[in-house]
Amino acid sequence: MSPEKRETALFQDSGHSFKKPGFVSLRYRFILITSLMLLLLLTSLALVLGILQTRTIQNRIERQGLAIAKNLAAVSVDHLITYNYIALEKLVNQAVNNPEIIYVIIHDKEGKVAGYSGRPDLQNKVMTDQVSLNAVEAKEPFVTVNTPESGRTPVMNVAVPVYLSGSRDQWGTIRVCLSLELMHQQIRQTLWSILILGSMALAIGILISNWAAQRVTKPLETLVKASIDAAQGNLKQSISIHTRDEVEILASNFTFMIQEILAQKQQLEDQLTEILQLQQYTEKILATMSDGLLAVDANGMVTAINPAAHSILNIPNGHIIKGCHVLDYFSKESPFANYIRQSLENPSSRNQCEIHLQNGEETQVLLTGAGILESNQKKPRQIIFNLNDITVLKKLEAQIRQAQRLADLGTLAAGMAHEIRNPLSAIKTYVALLPKKIDKPGFLEKFQRTVPREINRLNALIEELLELSRPPKYNFKLTDIREVLGQSIELMEANFKSRNIDCQWDISNKLPRIIADTDQLQKVFINLMQNGAQAMPEGGRVIINASYQEKLLRIDFRDTGHGFPPELAQSIFTPFFTTKARGTGLGLAITHKVISEHGGQIEAKSKKGEGSCFSVSLPGKHDVELNI
């Protein structure tokens, strides 16, 4: 079998061809590259030697021509001064005895020919060719190389002006024309020598490269056949090559690699079995878990949904949602669709929050959170929404809070008794005195002034108690807290001005919109500012700061009033507890209740004589109400 057919057979097995179009054997590539390198080397050597030899011979001829011309100039100066053309003609004829000199010309002061070797007919004539004109006009020795019109061999023209000793007056010009034929003949001989030796070296190099290529390609053919068998699944093979070089190491490494691949294949099969079992286990967990799971990719296409999510979102279990866009199942105006849309636009901003689902007349409350699965490039690949139905829990929390309120009524009873006793005593006293003093001047006027006032006082107390104890009925909606604070400050401006109070505020532009009851929050803010104003009867400053940090919206109300002892900070929100001379002590209790119903906290800090600070913290989560 020929080498080409053997190489082709190595790439064909079981009807499958592994030989690609344009395939060239490694041996032929090696021989071709070696030949090209030798040709390049020989060509470069011929060019370099030709240039160097040409430069060397040309410099030698140039020095020879200058020497001859300068000698003739020194000898002919006296003859040029005396116009002795006979002597000059004799000099030029003697100079051409050198075989490399083609002709010698001497021009006189006027540029006429005073002597021309072998051409006496041109004596006393002016030569008009460009070479002669350039030579006569030359003031310094110069050399030119050109090709005469009559021949193809280049010649060298050397021109030397003739000057008297110690003078710059030019009395003539000596011209010597030298042949370069000998130089070109030597260069051709050199090139032929290089060509002959180079051809021999190229032939020897091809033979050596062929031998070296065969020594490498034969073991490689064995490796190629083994790799083809391995590609077809035959991994149980061993290669034995003994070349004592890198090819032997390659064969050994190939055998080791095949063994490692075989071991990795077995390991991957075991891992695949484990992954399949884990997948079945995960599917069972998702199918039986009570929390809903909804997974979407970066484009919003549903990649996974468990039965609990079907039930929570009121999507029938038999309805295929996987592979569809998640927003196709909710109306565009749906806040839940807006929540998902915001999650897709900015996945990192989705935190755990509550979502209210309105199913007919019932409200379903979900606690949801979003997790991100990232790709290898740290980009969001999938977003997983966890849906937890906390409707029952919310109802239990409301029942517990209601029960706590009822339990607190016993505690409130003692405070109520104290607050109600005073107005009732006044009313009782006036009622008892009514029969006796009805005709007394001024009594009825005092009666009509005092009894309604105490009754109104009792009515206001009862209204505050009802507000504190009744179940909350809030109108929660997306609220701009900056707008609520601004409106509250505007309502208090007249009060502050009348009390000589300077109101200063610093409200951040980055406050998020939150779910809140606008009226209730406004009532809280106004109450806190009124408490601060009442603590400064002689005037002062109210400072309001609002910021958003660590997912909490914080609002501080500071005043420069009389303050209260720090140990009273824990009791300040207890109903009927007050530090004022007048008041029921229910305002801050109601404020605490409103903030608690919003899922926030309020705390008080103060020091006697140094003012007070009430800090309100509200969760900055984007709770939305969902209607489906």
Helices and strands as residue ranges (DSSP letters): H 3-10, E 12-13, E 16-17, H 26-81, H 85-95, E 101-107, E 113-116, G 120-122, H 130-137, E 142-146, E 155-163, E 170-179, H 181-231, H 246-288, E 292-297, E 302-305, H 307-312, G 326-329, H 335-345, G 347-349, E 353-359, E 362-374, E 380-389, H 391-437, H 443-469, E 477-479, H 481-498, E 501-507, E 514-516, H 518-534, E 540-549, E 552-559, G 566-568, H 587-597, E 601-606, E 612-619, E 624-627
